[in-house]
Amino acid sequence: MPELSPRRRLLVLAICCMSLLIVTLDNTVLNVALPAMQRDLHASTSGLQWAIDAYTLVLAALLMLAGSTADRIGRKRVFMAGLVVFTLGSLLCSLAPNLEALVAFRMVQAVGGSMLNPVAMSIITNTFTDPRERARAIGVWGAVVGISMAAGPLVGGLLVDSVGWRSIFWVNLPVGLAALLLTLRFVPESRAGTARRPDPVGQLLVIVLFGSLTYAIIEAPHASLPAIAPFAVLALAALTALLFHAPRRREPLIDLRFFRSAPFSGATVIAVSAFAALGGFLFLSTLYLQNVRGLTALDAGLWMLPMAVPTFLCAPLAGRLVGSRGPRLPLLIAGGAMTASGLLFALFEAETSNVTLFLGYVLFGVGFGFVNAPITNTAVSGMPRAQAGVASAVASTSRQLGQTLGVAVIGAVLAAGVGSSPYADAFVPAARPAWWILAACGLAVLVLGALTSGRWARRTAERTAERLESKEIREAASLGS
């Protein structure tokens, strides 16, 4: 990639952030619209879970493929293809006649989305080569998540109450088109020096693993053990086969040696934990505010601001802290705040009081605002730049997998707890085990943030980078000969 002027670099960052905005805005807007969709499409709780997880599941399954493909054939080319498919999928979602069609069109959206976030992060990583500039750019990237969380519930609530839930997908159309035109004009093409070969077997195993695991979790409260067990066994078999296959392939879908780096492994698990908490938190909050408290979509969106605003404010601060002091402090703040929020709901039923509900939302927003920048920075730092697409794709995959599992697990726990009881009466006690799970996710962020950000962890990252760079040099030499 040619050296760009500071103004051009900022423009590239803005274009990449536009793609992140529509992808993340889509999730937050959809959460506010869930009750309206439930009434209009006659959907069950598991149906609502699939409306969310069909999107995040496909994203998680295809992100690594998109990252490696972009490194191979060109990041700009893949990024533009993603914008086209995502925008088309959004249009189809707005026209869906039933829940089954909506789920299918959400999967089309996700195919496009899989080509956006990891590729955009790879473009940013290769555009901002100075570590401090890169950390600040990633902080801005994280702030966009806060913007989507702040604007999503309000925009979604306003659209749902005034036009209907289908209009939430219209927001993506002008932004997607503008990002496409700006990318064509201003984003330079780039690719990795060494092209990675496709890994169809690894890709198939990832799809089977994520799909069968999610299905088993979501359908567990409604299906018998004989109906669920085969999918659980299939998920375990796919995981075992993937661990056997990857080390024996010259260029696997994901190089398992990445995980010899403690910061990279820690960032992966932290991403799963944090985004599982986010998915579960949004799912519980939306259903409680509208189906239990009886608020309109717009009022529910306003109630989400105490979570969204701290996320928006804390994300750039986290980026600056990562750039100046490293990832440990932001991760400790994130883990502590998210744990405290979960415990507030689990121990004191925070949702039953306006004051404690407000405090619980603020704590979660602070925690989530601090967690995004250190995840991304830690995942790509220390890795050879040629592997930036794959490394950032693993981080993005971990986010989407976490959100998928969070909605699946929390929704299953809630459905099992409510059972056949009156929904409004049973919701708060049924949600208590779910809040304990979210508190445990926050504790995982706290503990792993402390363990994987010290001197020992940094040494493992340095050794891993040396091995990966040595491998690249050997492969380049063999190709040259």
ZAKOLTOR-556396 format. One record per residue (C-alpha): y, x, z; residue in three letters. Coordinates in steps of 0.25 Angstrom, whole numbers, always signed. Each point is the difference from the previous one (the first is absolute). Layout:
<node v="Y" u="X" w="Z" r="ALA"/>
...
***
This chain:
<node v="+0" u="+0" w="+0" r="MET"/>
<node v="+14" u="+6" w="-4" r="PRO"/>
<node v="+10" u="+3" w="+11" r="GLU"/>
<node v="+9" u="-12" w="+2" r="LEU"/>
<node v="+14" u="-1" w="+5" r="SER"/>
<node v="+3" u="-6" w="+14" r="PRO"/>
<node v="+5" u="-13" w="-6" r="ARG"/>
<node v="-12" u="-1" w="-9" r="ARG"/>
<node v="-10" u="+2" w="+11" r="ARG"/>
<node v="+7" u="-11" w="+8" r="LEU"/>
<node v="-1" u="-9" w="-12" r="LEU"/>
<node v="-15" u="+3" w="-1" r="VAL"/>
<node v="-1" u="-3" w="+15" r="LEU"/>
<node v="+7" u="-13" w="-2" r="ALA"/>
<node v="-9" u="-4" w="-11" r="ILE"/>
<node v="-13" u="+3" w="+7" r="CYS"/>
<node v="+6" u="-8" w="+12" r="CYS"/>
<node v="+2" u="-12" w="-9" r="MET"/>
<node v="-15" u="+0" w="-2" r="SER"/>
<node v="-3" u="+1" w="+15" r="LEU"/>
<node v="+9" u="-11" w="+2" r="LEU"/>
<node v="-7" u="-10" w="-9" r="ILE"/>
<node v="-14" u="+4" w="+5" r="VAL"/>
<node v="+4" u="-1" w="+15" r="THR"/>
<node v="+9" u="-12" w="-1" r="LEU"/>
<node v="-11" u="-7" w="-7" r="ASP"/>
<node v="-9" u="+1" w="+13" r="ASN"/>
<node v="+11" u="-4" w="+10" r="THR"/>
<node v="+5" u="-12" w="-9" r="VAL"/>
<node v="-14" u="-5" w="-1" r="LEU"/>
<node v="-3" u="+0" w="+15" r="ASN"/>
<node v="+12" u="-9" w="+2" r="VAL"/>
<node v="-5" u="-9" w="-11" r="ALA"/>
<node v="-15" u="-1" w="+5" r="LEU"/>
<node v="+2" u="-14" w="+8" r="PRO"/>
<node v="+6" u="-6" w="-13" r="ALA"/>
<node v="-11" u="+6" w="-9" r="MET"/>
<node v="-10" u="-5" w="+10" r="GLN"/>
<node v="+5" u="-15" w="-1" r="ARG"/>
<node v="+2" u="+0" w="-15" r="ASP"/>
<node v="-13" u="+7" w="-3" r="LEU"/>
<node v="-8" u="-6" w="+11" r="HIS"/>
<node v="-4" u="+14" w="+5" r="ALA"/>
<node v="-8" u="+4" w="+12" r="SER"/>
<node v="+3" u="+12" w="+9" r="THR"/>
<node v="-10" u="+8" w="-8" r="SER"/>
<node v="+7" u="-5" w="-13" r="GLY"/>
<node v="+13" u="+6" w="+5" r="LEU"/>
<node v="-6" u="+13" w="+4" r="GLN"/>
<node v="-6" u="+1" w="-14" r="TRP"/>
<node v="+14" u="-3" w="-6" r="ALA"/>
<node v="+5" u="+12" w="+7" r="ILE"/>
<node v="-12" u="+9" w="+0" r="ASP"/>
<node v="-3" u="-2" w="-15" r="ALA"/>
<node v="+12" u="+8" w="-2" r="TYR"/>
<node v="-1" u="+11" w="+10" r="THR"/>
<node v="-15" u="+1" w="-3" r="LEU"/>
<node v="+2" u="+3" w="-14" r="VAL"/>
<node v="+12" u="+9" w="+3" r="LEU"/>
<node v="-9" u="+8" w="+10" r="ALA"/>
<node v="-11" u="+1" w="-10" r="ALA"/>
<node v="+8" u="+5" w="-12" r="LEU"/>
<node v="+11" u="+9" w="+6" r="LEU"/>
<node v="-8" u="+13" w="+0" r="MET"/>
<node v="-4" u="-3" w="-15" r="LEU"/>
<node v="+15" u="-2" w="-3" r="ALA"/>
<node v="+5" u="+12" w="+7" r="GLY"/>
<node v="-10" u="+9" w="-7" r="SER"/>
<node v="+2" u="-7" w="-14" r="THR"/>
<node v="+15" u="+2" w="+1" r="ALA"/>
<node v="-2" u="+15" w="+4" r="ASP"/>
<node v="-9" u="+1" w="-13" r="ARG"/>
<node v="+7" u="-8" w="-11" r="ILE"/>
<node v="+14" u="-1" w="+5" r="GLY"/>
<node v="+7" u="-6" w="+13" r="ARG"/>
<node v="+11" u="-7" w="-8" r="LYS"/>
<node v="-10" u="-6" w="-10" r="ARG"/>
<node v="-8" u="-6" w="+11" r="VAL"/>
<node v="+12" u="-4" w="+8" r="PHE"/>
<node v="+5" u="-8" w="-11" r="MET"/>
<node v="-13" u="-7" w="-3" r="ALA"/>
<node v="-1" u="-4" w="+15" r="GLY"/>
<node v="+14" u="-6" w="-1" r="LEU"/>
<node v="-5" u="-9" w="-12" r="VAL"/>
<node v="-13" u="-4" w="+6" r="VAL"/>
<node v="+7" u="-3" w="+13" r="PHE"/>
<node v="+11" u="-9" w="-6" r="THR"/>
<node v="-10" u="-7" w="-8" r="LEU"/>
<node v="-9" u="-3" w="+12" r="GLY"/>
<node v="+12" u="-5" w="+8" r="SER"/>
<node v="+3" u="-10" w="-12" r="LEU"/>
<node v="-15" u="-5" w="+0" r="LEU"/>
<node v="+0" u="-2" w="+15" r="CYS"/>
<node v="+12" u="-9" w="-1" r="SER"/>
<node v="-8" u="-9" w="-9" r="LEU"/>
<node v="-13" u="+0" w="+7" r="ALA"/>
<node v="-6" u="-14" w="+1" r="PRO"/>
<node v="-9" u="+2" w="+12" r="ASN"/>
<node v="-4" u="+10" w="+10" r="LEU"/>
<node v="-11" u="+7" w="-8" r="GLU"/>
<node v="+10" u="+2" w="-11" r="ALA"/>
<node v="+10" u="+6" w="+9" r="LEU"/>
<node v="-10" u="+9" w="+6" r="VAL"/>
<node v="-4" u="+5" w="-14" r="ALA"/>
<node v="+15" u="+2" w="-4" r="PHE"/>
<node v="+3" u="+7" w="+13" r="ARG"/>
<node v="-11" u="+10" w="-5" r="MET"/>
<node v="+7" u="+2" w="-13" r="VAL"/>
<node v="+13" u="+3" w="+8" r="GLN"/>
<node v="-8" u="+10" w="+8" r="ALA"/>
<node v="-5" u="+7" w="-12" r="VAL"/>
<node v="+15" u="+3" w="-4" r="GLY"/>
<node v="+4" u="+3" w="+14" r="GLY"/>
<node v="-11" u="+11" w="+1" r="SER"/>
<node v="+7" u="+7" w="-11" r="MET"/>
<node v="+14" u="-1" w="+7" r="LEU"/>
<node v="+0" u="+6" w="+15" r="ASN"/>
<node v="-9" u="+12" w="-1" r="PRO"/>
<node v="+6" u="+4" w="-13" r="VAL"/>
<node v="+14" u="-2" w="+4" r="ALA"/>
<node v="-3" u="+8" w="+13" r="MET"/>
<node v="-5" u="+11" w="-9" r="SER"/>
<node v="+12" u="+0" w="-9" r="ILE"/>
<node v="+9" u="+1" w="+13" r="ILE"/>
<node v="-9" u="+12" w="+5" r="THR"/>
<node v="+2" u="+7" w="-13" r="ASN"/>
<node v="+15" u="-3" w="-2" r="THR"/>
<node v="+4" u="+4" w="+14" r="PHE"/>
<node v="-6" u="+14" w="+2" r="THR"/>
<node v="+8" u="+4" w="+12" r="ASP"/>
<node v="-8" u="-4" w="+13" r="PRO"/>
<node v="+12" u="-5" w="+7" r="ARG"/>
<node v="+5" u="-8" w="-12" r="GLU"/>
<node v="-14" u="-6" w="-2" r="ARG"/>
<node v="+0" u="-4" w="+14" r="ALA"/>
<node v="+13" u="-7" w="-1" r="ARG"/>
<node v="-4" u="-7" w="-13" r="ALA"/>
<node v="-13" u="-5" w="+6" r="ILE"/>
<node v="+9" u="-5" w="+12" r="GLY"/>
<node v="+8" u="-8" w="-10" r="VAL"/>
<node v="-14" u="-5" w="-6" r="TRP"/>
<node v="-4" u="-4" w="+13" r="GLY"/>
<node v="+13" u="-8" w="+2" r="ALA"/>
<node v="-3" u="-8" w="-12" r="VAL"/>
<node v="-12" u="-5" w="+8" r="VAL"/>
<node v="+10" u="-5" w="+10" r="GLY"/>
<node v="+9" u="-6" w="-10" r="ILE"/>
<node v="-12" u="-8" w="-5" r="SER"/>
<node v="-4" u="-4" w="+14" r="MET"/>
<node v="+15" u="-5" w="+3" r="ALA"/>
<node v="+2" u="-6" w="-14" r="ALA"/>
<node v="-14" u="-6" w="-2" r="GLY"/>
<node v="-1" u="-10" w="+11" r="PRO"/>
<node v="+15" u="-5" w="-3" r="LEU"/>
<node v="-2" u="+0" w="-15" r="VAL"/>
<node v="-13" u="-6" w="+1" r="GLY"/>
<node v="+4" u="-11" w="+10" r="GLY"/>
<node v="+12" u="-4" w="-8" r="LEU"/>
<node v="-8" u="-1" w="-13" r="LEU"/>
<node v="-12" u="-7" w="+7" r="VAL"/>
<node v="+9" u="-11" w="+6" r="ASP"/>
<node v="+10" u="-2" w="-12" r="SER"/>
<node v="-9" u="+2" w="-12" r="VAL"/>
<node v="-15" u="+2" w="+4" r="GLY"/>
<node v="-10" u="+11" w="+3" r="TRP"/>
<node v="-2" u="+3" w="-15" r="ARG"/>
<node v="+15" u="+5" w="-1" r="SER"/>
<node v="-4" u="+12" w="+9" r="ILE"/>
<node v="-6" u="+7" w="-12" r="PHE"/>
<node v="+12" u="-2" w="-9" r="TRP"/>
<node v="+7" u="+11" w="+9" r="VAL"/>
<node v="-9" u="+11" w="-6" r="ASN"/>
<node v="+4" u="-4" w="-15" r="LEU"/>
<node v="+14" u="+6" w="-1" r="PRO"/>
<node v="-2" u="+11" w="+9" r="VAL"/>
<node v="-13" u="+4" w="-7" r="GLY"/>
<node v="+7" u="-1" w="-14" r="LEU"/>
<node v="+12" u="+8" w="+5" r="ALA"/>
<node v="-9" u="+11" w="+6" r="ALA"/>
<node v="-7" u="+1" w="-13" r="LEU"/>
<node v="+12" u="+2" w="-9" r="LEU"/>
<node v="+6" u="+10" w="+10" r="LEU"/>
<node v="-13" u="+8" w="+1" r="THR"/>
<node v="-1" u="+1" w="-16" r="LEU"/>
<node v="+14" u="+6" w="+0" r="ARG"/>
<node v="+2" u="+9" w="+12" r="PHE"/>
<node v="-14" u="+4" w="+6" r="VAL"/>
<node v="-6" u="+13" w="-6" r="PRO"/>
<node v="-14" u="+1" w="-3" r="GLU"/>
<node v="-9" u="+9" w="+8" r="SER"/>
<node v="-15" u="+2" w="+2" r="ARG"/>
<node v="-9" u="+10" w="+8" r="ALA"/>
<node v="-2" u="+14" w="-6" r="GLY"/>
<node v="-15" u="-3" w="+1" r="THR"/>
<node v="-5" u="-13" w="-5" r="ALA"/>
<node v="-10" u="-7" w="+9" r="ARG"/>
<node v="-12" u="-7" w="-6" r="ARG"/>
<node v="-3" u="-14" w="+3" r="PRO"/>
<node v="-11" u="-3" w="+10" r="ASP"/>
<node v="-6" u="-14" w="-4" r="PRO"/>
<node v="-11" u="+1" w="+10" r="VAL"/>
<node v="+9" u="+3" w="+12" r="GLY"/>
<node v="+10" u="-11" w="-5" r="GLN"/>
<node v="-11" u="-10" w="+0" r="LEU"/>
<node v="-5" u="+4" w="+14" r="LEU"/>
<node v="+14" u="-2" w="+5" r="VAL"/>
<node v="+1" u="-14" w="-6" r="ILE"/>
<node v="-14" u="-4" w="+6" r="VAL"/>
<node v="+4" u="+6" w="+14" r="LEU"/>
<node v="+13" u="-7" w="+1" r="PHE"/>
<node v="-4" u="-13" w="-6" r="GLY"/>
<node v="-13" u="-2" w="+8" r="SER"/>
<node v="+6" u="+4" w="+13" r="LEU"/>
<node v="+12" u="-10" w="-2" r="THR"/>
<node v="-9" u="-11" w="-4" r="TYR"/>
<node v="-9" u="+2" w="+12" r="ALA"/>
<node v="+12" u="+0" w="+10" r="ILE"/>
<node v="+8" u="-12" w="-6" r="ILE"/>
<node v="-12" u="-9" w="-2" r="GLU"/>
<node v="-7" u="+4" w="+14" r="ALA"/>
<node v="+5" u="-12" w="+8" r="PRO"/>
<node v="-4" u="-10" w="-11" r="HIS"/>
<node v="-13" u="+5" w="-5" r="ALA"/>
<node v="-14" u="+3" w="+6" r="SER"/>
<node v="-5" u="+14" w="+3" r="LEU"/>
<node v="-10" u="+0" w="-11" r="PRO"/>
<node v="+11" u="-3" w="-10" r="ALA"/>
<node v="+9" u="+11" w="+6" r="ILE"/>
<node v="-10" u="+11" w="+3" r="ALA"/>
<node v="-2" u="+4" w="-15" r="PRO"/>
<node v="+15" u="+3" w="-2" r="PHE"/>
<node v="+0" u="+8" w="+13" r="ALA"/>
<node v="-12" u="+8" w="-4" r="VAL"/>
<node v="+6" u="+2" w="-14" r="LEU"/>
<node v="+13" u="+5" w="+5" r="ALA"/>
<node v="-8" u="+10" w="+9" r="LEU"/>
<node v="-8" u="+4" w="-12" r="ALA"/>
<node v="+12" u="+2" w="-9" r="ALA"/>
<node v="+7" u="+9" w="+11" r="LEU"/>
<node v="-13" u="+8" w="+1" r="THR"/>
<node v="-1" u="+2" w="-15" r="ALA"/>
<node v="+15" u="+4" w="-1" r="LEU"/>
<node v="-2" u="+11" w="+11" r="LEU"/>
<node v="-12" u="+5" w="-8" r="PHE"/>
<node v="+6" u="-1" w="-14" r="HIS"/>
<node v="+14" u="+6" w="+3" r="ALA"/>
<node v="-4" u="+14" w="+4" r="PRO"/>
<node v="-9" u="+2" w="-12" r="ARG"/>
<node v="+10" u="-3" w="-10" r="ARG"/>
<node v="+10" u="+10" w="-6" r="ARG"/>
<node v="+11" u="-10" w="+0" r="GLU"/>
<node v="-2" u="-12" w="+9" r="PRO"/>
<node v="+8" u="-12" w="+1" r="LEU"/>
<node v="+5" u="+6" w="+13" r="ILE"/>
<node v="-3" u="+14" w="+5" r="ASP"/>
<node v="-6" u="-1" w="+14" r="LEU"/>
<node v="+5" u="+14" w="+3" r="ARG"/>
<node v="+14" u="-6" w="+2" r="PHE"/>
<node v="-6" u="-6" w="+13" r="PHE"/>
<node v="-2" u="+14" w="+5" r="ARG"/>
<node v="+15" u="+0" w="+3" r="SER"/>
<node v="+2" u="-7" w="+13" r="ALA"/>
<node v="+14" u="-5" w="-3" r="PRO"/>
<node v="-5" u="-6" w="-13" r="PHE"/>
<node v="-12" u="-6" w="+7" r="SER"/>
<node v="+9" u="-5" w="+11" r="GLY"/>
<node v="+10" u="-6" w="-10" r="ALA"/>
<node v="-11" u="-7" w="-6" r="THR"/>
<node v="-5" u="-7" w="+12" r="VAL"/>
<node v="+14" u="-2" w="+6" r="ILE"/>
<node v="+3" u="-7" w="-13" r="ALA"/>
<node v="-12" u="-9" w="+1" r="VAL"/>
<node v="+3" u="-4" w="+14" r="SER"/>
<node v="+15" u="-2" w="-2" r="ALA"/>
<node v="-1" u="-9" w="-12" r="PHE"/>
<node v="-12" u="-7" w="+6" r="ALA"/>
<node v="+10" u="-4" w="+12" r="ALA"/>
<node v="+10" u="-4" w="-10" r="LEU"/>
<node v="-9" u="-9" w="-8" r="GLY"/>
<node v="-5" u="-6" w="+12" r="GLY"/>
<node v="+14" u="-2" w="+6" r="PHE"/>
<node v="+6" u="-7" w="-12" r="LEU"/>
<node v="-12" u="-9" w="-1" r="PHE"/>
<node v="+0" u="-4" w="+14" r="LEU"/>
<node v="+15" u="-2" w="+1" r="SER"/>
<node v="+1" u="-8" w="-13" r="THR"/>
<node v="-10" u="-10" w="+4" r="LEU"/>
<node v="+5" u="-1" w="+15" r="TYR"/>
<node v="+15" u="-2" w="-4" r="LEU"/>
<node v="-3" u="-11" w="-11" r="GLN"/>
<node v="-13" u="-6" w="+4" r="ASN"/>
<node v="+1" u="+0" w="+15" r="VAL"/>
<node v="+15" u="+0" w="+3" r="ARG"/>
<node v="+3" u="-9" w="-12" r="GLY"/>
<node v="+11" u="+9" w="-6" r="LEU"/>
<node v="+4" u="-1" w="-14" r="THR"/>
<node v="-3" u="+12" w="-9" r="ALA"/>
<node v="+15" u="+5" w="+0" r="LEU"/>
<node v="+1" u="-2" w="+16" r="ASP"/>
<node v="-13" u="+8" w="+1" r="ALA"/>
<node v="+6" u="+11" w="-9" r="GLY"/>
<node v="+12" u="+1" w="+9" r="LEU"/>
<node v="-10" u="+2" w="+12" r="TRP"/>
<node v="-6" u="+12" w="-7" r="MET"/>
<node v="+13" u="+7" w="-1" r="LEU"/>
<node v="-1" u="+6" w="+14" r="PRO"/>
<node v="-12" u="+8" w="-6" r="MET"/>
<node v="+5" u="+2" w="-14" r="ALA"/>
<node v="+14" u="+6" w="+4" r="VAL"/>
<node v="-5" u="+11" w="+10" r="PRO"/>
<node v="-10" u="+4" w="-11" r="THR"/>
<node v="+12" u="+1" w="-10" r="PHE"/>
<node v="+8" u="+8" w="+10" r="LEU"/>
<node v="-11" u="+9" w="+5" r="CYS"/>
<node v="-6" u="+4" w="-13" r="ALA"/>
<node v="+11" u="+10" w="-5" r="PRO"/>
<node v="+1" u="+5" w="+14" r="LEU"/>
<node v="-15" u="+3" w="+0" r="ALA"/>
<node v="+2" u="+8" w="-14" r="GLY"/>
<node v="+11" u="+8" w="+6" r="ARG"/>
<node v="-8" u="+3" w="+13" r="LEU"/>
<node v="-12" u="+4" w="-9" r="VAL"/>
<node v="+9" u="+10" w="-8" r="GLY"/>
<node v="+6" u="+6" w="+12" r="SER"/>
<node v="-11" u="+0" w="+11" r="ARG"/>
<node v="-13" u="-4" w="-7" r="GLY"/>
<node v="-8" u="-13" w="+1" r="PRO"/>
<node v="-5" u="+1" w="+15" r="ARG"/>
<node v="+12" u="-7" w="+6" r="LEU"/>
<node v="+1" u="-12" w="-10" r="PRO"/>
<node v="-15" u="-2" w="+1" r="LEU"/>
<node v="+1" u="+0" w="+16" r="LEU"/>
<node v="+12" u="-10" w="-1" r="ILE"/>
<node v="-8" u="-9" w="-10" r="ALA"/>
<node v="-13" u="+0" w="+8" r="GLY"/>
<node v="+7" u="-3" w="+13" r="GLY"/>
<node v="+8" u="-11" w="-5" r="ALA"/>
<node v="-11" u="-7" w="-8" r="MET"/>
<node v="-9" u="+1" w="+12" r="THR"/>
<node v="+10" u="-6" w="+9" r="ALA"/>
<node v="+2" u="-11" w="-9" r="SER"/>
<node v="-14" u="-4" w="-1" r="GLY"/>
<node v="-2" u="+1" w="+15" r="LEU"/>
<node v="+12" u="-9" w="+2" r="LEU"/>
<node v="-7" u="-11" w="-8" r="PHE"/>
<node v="-14" u="+3" w="+5" r="ALA"/>
<node v="+4" u="+0" w="+15" r="LEU"/>
<node v="+12" u="-9" w="+1" r="PHE"/>
<node v="-2" u="-10" w="-12" r="GLU"/>
<node v="+14" u="+5" w="-5" r="ALA"/>
<node v="+0" u="-11" w="-11" r="GLU"/>
<node v="+2" u="-11" w="+10" r="THR"/>
<node v="+14" u="+5" w="+5" r="SER"/>
<node v="+11" u="+2" w="-10" r="ASN"/>
<node v="+5" u="+13" w="+8" r="VAL"/>
<node v="-14" u="+7" w="+0" r="THR"/>
<node v="-2" u="-5" w="-14" r="LEU"/>
<node v="+13" u="+7" w="-4" r="PHE"/>
<node v="-4" u="+13" w="+8" r="LEU"/>
<node v="-14" u="+0" w="-6" r="GLY"/>
<node v="+6" u="-1" w="-14" r="TYR"/>
<node v="+10" u="+11" w="+3" r="VAL"/>
<node v="-10" u="+10" w="+5" r="LEU"/>
<node v="-9" u="-2" w="-12" r="PHE"/>
<node v="+11" u="+2" w="-9" r="GLY"/>
<node v="+4" u="+13" w="+6" r="VAL"/>
<node v="-14" u="+5" w="+0" r="GLY"/>
<node v="-2" u="-4" w="-14" r="PHE"/>
<node v="+13" u="+6" w="-5" r="GLY"/>
<node v="-4" u="+14" w="+6" r="PHE"/>
<node v="-14" u="+0" w="-5" r="VAL"/>
<node v="+2" u="+0" w="-15" r="ASN"/>
<node v="+7" u="+13" w="-3" r="ALA"/>
<node v="-9" u="+9" w="+8" r="PRO"/>
<node v="-12" u="-6" w="-7" r="ILE"/>
<node v="+5" u="+3" w="-14" r="THR"/>
<node v="+6" u="+14" w="+3" r="ASN"/>
<node v="-13" u="+4" w="+8" r="THR"/>
<node v="-9" u="-5" w="-11" r="ALA"/>
<node v="+7" u="+8" w="-11" r="VAL"/>
<node v="+5" u="+12" w="+7" r="SER"/>
<node v="-8" u="+13" w="-1" r="GLY"/>
<node v="-8" u="-6" w="-12" r="MET"/>
<node v="+2" u="+8" w="-14" r="PRO"/>
<node v="+10" u="-8" w="-8" r="ARG"/>
<node v="-10" u="-2" w="-11" r="ALA"/>
<node v="-8" u="-9" w="+10" r="GLN"/>
<node v="+13" u="-8" w="+4" r="ALA"/>
<node v="-5" u="-12" w="-7" r="GLY"/>
<node v="-14" u="+0" w="+6" r="VAL"/>
<node v="+6" u="+3" w="+14" r="ALA"/>
<node v="+10" u="-11" w="+0" r="SER"/>
<node v="-10" u="-10" w="-6" r="ALA"/>
<node v="-9" u="+3" w="+12" r="VAL"/>
<node v="+12" u="-3" w="+10" r="ALA"/>
<node v="+3" u="-13" w="-8" r="SER"/>
<node v="-14" u="-4" w="-1" r="THR"/>
<node v="-1" u="+2" w="+15" r="SER"/>
<node v="+12" u="-9" w="+2" r="ARG"/>
<node v="-6" u="-11" w="-9" r="GLN"/>
<node v="-14" u="+1" w="+6" r="LEU"/>
<node v="+6" u="-1" w="+14" r="GLY"/>
<node v="+8" u="-13" w="-4" r="GLN"/>
<node v="-12" u="-6" w="-6" r="THR"/>
<node v="-9" u="+3" w="+12" r="LEU"/>
<node v="+11" u="-5" w="+9" r="GLY"/>
<node v="+2" u="-14" w="-7" r="VAL"/>
<node v="-16" u="-1" w="-1" r="ALA"/>
<node v="-3" u="+4" w="+15" r="VAL"/>
<node v="+12" u="-7" w="+6" r="ILE"/>
<node v="-2" u="-13" w="-8" r="GLY"/>
<node v="-15" u="+0" w="+3" r="ALA"/>
<node v="+3" u="+2" w="+15" r="VAL"/>
<node v="+10" u="-11" w="-1" r="LEU"/>
<node v="-9" u="-10" w="-7" r="ALA"/>
<node v="-12" u="+3" w="+9" r="ALA"/>
<node v="+9" u="-3" w="+12" r="GLY"/>
<node v="+7" u="-13" w="-5" r="VAL"/>
<node v="-13" u="-6" w="-5" r="GLY"/>
<node v="+0" u="-15" w="-1" r="SER"/>
<node v="+11" u="-1" w="+11" r="SER"/>
<node v="+14" u="-5" w="-2" r="PRO"/>
<node v="+7" u="+11" w="-8" r="TYR"/>
<node v="+13" u="+0" w="+8" r="ALA"/>
<node v="-7" u="-1" w="+14" r="ASP"/>
<node v="-10" u="+11" w="-3" r="ALA"/>
<node v="+8" u="+10" w="-8" r="PHE"/>
<node v="+6" u="+8" w="+12" r="VAL"/>
<node v="-13" u="+2" w="+8" r="PRO"/>
<node v="-7" u="+3" w="-13" r="ALA"/>
<node v="+10" u="+10" w="-4" r="ALA"/>
<node v="-1" u="+8" w="+12" r="ARG"/>
<node v="-12" u="+9" w="-4" r="PRO"/>
<node v="+7" u="+2" w="-13" r="ALA"/>
<node v="+12" u="+6" w="+8" r="TRP"/>
<node v="-9" u="+9" w="+7" r="TRP"/>
<node v="-5" u="+5" w="-13" r="ILE"/>
<node v="+14" u="+3" w="-5" r="LEU"/>
<node v="+3" u="+7" w="+13" r="ALA"/>
<node v="-12" u="+9" w="-2" r="ALA"/>
<node v="+5" u="+3" w="-14" r="CYS"/>
<node v="+14" u="+5" w="+6" r="GLY"/>
<node v="-8" u="+8" w="+10" r="LEU"/>
<node v="-7" u="+7" w="-11" r="ALA"/>
<node v="+13" u="+4" w="-7" r="VAL"/>
<node v="+5" u="+5" w="+13" r="LEU"/>
<node v="-13" u="+9" w="+3" r="VAL"/>
<node v="-2" u="+5" w="-14" r="LEU"/>
<node v="+15" u="+3" w="-2" r="GLY"/>
<node v="-1" u="+9" w="+12" r="ALA"/>
<node v="-13" u="+7" w="-4" r="LEU"/>
<node v="+3" u="+2" w="-14" r="THR"/>
<node v="+14" u="+5" w="+0" r="SER"/>
<node v="-2" u="+13" w="+8" r="GLY"/>
<node v="-2" u="+15" w="-3" r="ARG"/>
<node v="-15" u="-1" w="-2" r="TRP"/>
<node v="+2" u="-12" w="-9" r="ALA"/>
<node v="+10" u="+8" w="-9" r="ARG"/>
<node v="-10" u="+11" w="-1" r="ARG"/>
<node v="-10" u="-9" w="-5" r="THR"/>
<node v="+10" u="-5" w="-11" r="ALA"/>
<node v="+3" u="+14" w="-4" r="GLU"/>
<node v="-15" u="+4" w="-1" r="ARG"/>
<node v="-2" u="-13" w="-8" r="THR"/>
<node v="+11" u="+3" w="-10" r="ALA"/>
<node v="-5" u="+14" w="-2" r="GLU"/>
<node v="-13" u="-5" w="-4" r="ARG"/>
<node v="+5" u="-10" w="-9" r="LEU"/>
<node v="+9" u="+9" w="-7" r="GLU"/>
<node v="-11" u="+11" w="-1" r="SER"/>
<node v="-8" u="-11" w="-7" r="LYS"/>
<node v="+11" u="-3" w="-10" r="GLU"/>
<node v="+2" u="+14" w="-3" r="ILE"/>
<node v="-15" u="+2" w="-3" r="ARG"/>
<node v="-1" u="-12" w="-8" r="GLU"/>
<node v="+12" u="+4" w="-8" r="ALA"/>
<node v="-6" u="+14" w="-3" r="ALA"/>
<node v="-13" u="-7" w="-4" r="SER"/>
<node v="+7" u="-9" w="-10" r="LEU"/>
<node v="+8" u="+12" w="-5" r="GLY"/>
<node v="-12" u="+8" w="-3" r="SER"/>
***
